[in-house]
C-alpha cells in the first residue's frame, strides 16, 4: 500500500473516532438530563454500559489501526528514502551515459530525463523539464528544421534522424508497464559517416565494374533520365553515334544531340517483337530496343544486325527465287509434314485443285482433294512416312471436274537423326501419255491387220505417188512464176505510190491552207468545232497518205541515209518545242532534258523516228507525263522517250513493229491510223543502222529508244530548222511575199492564210504571170515562196535562181514540194533554200518565215 493510501485511511479513522466521541458525549448528556421514568436510571445505566463496551471496542480497534498506520508510515518513510536513493542513483546512471534519455508517461509528459536529452532538444526553444509534452517538442523540431530527415523504423529496425547540423541519431524506445515510454537517442554520426564512405566506395567500385561491363558489350547502350539527360553510355554507343565523350558530357540533353548524329535517340513505335530497325548511311543496320525502368529512366540498346539482316534478305531472296522457280515448273510440287498438313505448295498445284495461293498452308491433305477419296492415297502416304519413296498413277478430277490421270511421287524427308519429318510430293499430268499409250497399244493390235491390207495397196499407191510427184513438180513451177509476178506487182505498186505522192498531196495541201485560214479568221464560235473537225480530218488524211508513201518508198529501197555530224541538241530542242505546243491538246506534262552530244546520223530520218515515238507517247499517255532525254552508253547515246501510259504487254513488244498492228489509244479522238508508224520506224532504223529498243510495264508506261553513235566534238553545220519557236501573227505585219505555184487552189489558200497573218502576198501560177504583176528585179519583197514542180516541166529551183540573178541580193526563199527524195534535199540544201514538204503545216510555215525574216 502506498504512503498516500495510508495517509488517506488514517484521516478516515480519525474522523470516525471524533464522530464516536461526539455520540458518546450526547448519550451521557441525555441520560443525566432524563428522570421522568422509574426505570430510567437502570435502563440508562444498562445502556451506558453497553455504549461503553462499544466505545471500548471501537477505541481498541482505532488504537490498533493507529498502530498499523504508524508502522506503515515508518515503512513508507523508509521506502521513500530507499526510492530517493534509487532515483538519485538512476539519475546518476542516466547522466553517465552518452545517449539522450527520457521517460514519458502514458500522456507523453516527461517524467525523467538526462542532460543529454535537454541538450538534444534545446534548440527547439521550449522548456525541457519534467511535465513538458514530448509531442510538442517533436512538432517544434520539425517546423524549425532541426530535423532534416527522418527514417521511420520497422519491425527489425529502429527510427533514425538526421539533424540540420549533420549529426545522425538512432531512437530505441520501449513501453513501460504503466503505458508510458522509455526512449534512448544514440549518436550514430561516426557510424553513419563510416557506413556512407563504405557505401560510396562500394558504389564507385560497382560503377567501375558496371561501366567496364557495358563498355565490353557488343551493343551500344545509353541510359536516359526522365528529364531526357544522358547519364550512362558505353564505348560502342560512342562508335555508333560518332559522338565524342566530351560532347556527351557537355550536351547531355537529347535535343542538343539529335542534329549531331543519325542515330534514332527518341522513342518510336515498335513492331510486335518490341524493337524497331534503323539503317545508317554507311549501310549498317541497327536493332533498337527501349527498356523503360520503374523510376522513369530509359535504357536504349543498339545492336548491329547488319550480317543478320543481310542474311535474312538473302534468305528471303532465295525463298522468292525458289518460289519463282517452283511456280514456273510445269509440275505440281508440294511438301507435307508428318502431321499430314501442307507446308508448301507451288502455283501449279493450287491452280489444279482450284485453291487460292497460300490457302492450303496448314490444311490437311484430306481436305485438299476434290473427290474427297483419301483412302486411295493412304497406303502410299504410310509408305512415305516409313521412309520409302513411292510412285503411282491415280485418276483424279481437277477443279473444273475433268477426269485426269496423275503420276504421283512421294519422297520422304529425313532429319539428321534419320527420322522422317514429312515427304515431298511431285505430281505430273500423264493423261495424254496414258491415252497415247492406249492408242499405241490399240494401233499395235490393229497394225498386223492393216499390214496385210496396206501391202496389197502399196503397188497401186506407188503408181499414184509417181503421178502425184509429177503434179507437184508442175505446181512448184506455177508457184515460182506466181511469186515472181506478185513481187513485180508489189514493186510496181510501191513505185506507183511513190510517183503519185505529188498529185495526192497537192489538193490536200490546198485544203489544209483553206481550213487554217478559215480557223484563224472565223468569228462564229458555233462553226469553230466544225472547222476543227475538218482540220483534224485533213490531218488524219495527210498522215495516212504520208504513211503509205513512206512505207512504199522504204519497201522500194529509194530511201537512202544522208549521214553527217551534228549537235543532238539542235534536233531535240526543235522536237521539244514542237510538241510543247501540243501539250494542252493532249493534257500532257512534257519534260525535256537537253544534251550537247555530237552524233553521226541522218538528222531528217532520225527526226522521223523520234517524232513517231513522241506522237505515240502523247497518244497513249492518258493525260499523264512524257520525258524526252538521253543516256550515254559507251561510244553510243540512247535517245529515250518515256511515258506514263497504259503500257504494252510483253507478248506485244515485237508485234507493234509489224505492219497494220495497232494498240488501242487512250483517247479515241487521236486513234486514227493504219498501224504503220512503228513499221516505218523499224525500216528507217534499218536504213540508218540504228538499234531500236522498247521496254514497257503494263499499266505503268513505256520507254522507246534509238541508239546513235557519238562522234568527236566539232562545229556542227548550221541547219535551217533551228528556229522552232512560238510565233504570233503580229510578227508578219506588213510582210511582203511572192508565191509561185501552178495550183490555183493552193495560191488562194495560201493567200487567205497569209493575209490573215497580216502579210501582203502576190500569187502567180508561173514566172511569166509574176513578171506581169511585179517588177522582179526592183520591187521590194521579204520572202519568196516557190513550188518545186511547176507547169511544162519547169522547176521551182530554176525560178528562184532566175529571180535572184536579176536582183542585187538573193531573196530569202522557201521551196514547197511533195517530193521527199534525198537527192532533192541535197540539192535544196546546197542552194541555201529552206525546204518545206507538202502538205504545209501553218505552224511550221510560221517558224520558217520568222527564221528567214530574222536571218535577213
Protein Blocks (a to p, Z undefined) as FASTA:
>chain_A
ZZklmmmmmmmmmmmmmmmmmmmmmmmmmmmmgckbmklmmmmmmmmmmmmmmmmmmmmm
mmmmmmmmmmmmmmmmmmmmmmmmmmmmmmmmmmmpmbdcddddfkopafbdcfklmmmm
mmnopacdehiafklmmmmmmmnomambdcdddfkbccddddfkopacdddddddfkopa
cdddddfklmmmmmmmmmmmmmmmmmmmmmmmmmmpcbdcddddfkopafbdcfklmmmn
opafklmmmmmcfklmmmmpcbdfbdcdddfkopacdddfkopacdddddddfkopacdd
dddfklmmmmmmmmmmmmmmmmmmmmmpccdcddddfkopafbdcfklmmmnopaehklg
opafklmpmnlpaklmmmmmmmmmnopacddddddddfkopacdddddddddddfkopaf
bdcdddddfklmmmmmmmmmmmmmmmmmmmmmmmmmmmmmmmmmmmmmmmmmmmmmmmmm
mmmmmmmmmmmmmmmmmmmmmmmmmmmmmmmmmmmmmmmmpmblmlmmmmmmmmmmmmmm
mmmmmmmmmmmmmmnopaccddddddfklmmmmmmmmmmmmmmmnopacdddddfbdcdd
dfklmmmmmmmmmmmmmmmnoopadddddddehjaccdddddfbebjafklmmmmmpghi
acddfblklmgcehlmmmmmmmmmmmnopacdddddehjaccddddddddddddddddfk
lmcccddfklmgoiacddddfbfklmmmmmmmmmmnopacdddfbfklmmmmpcfklpcc
fbdcddfbdghhiafklmmmmmmmmpmbdcddddddfbfbfklmmmmmmnopacdddddd
fklmmmmmmmmmmmZZ
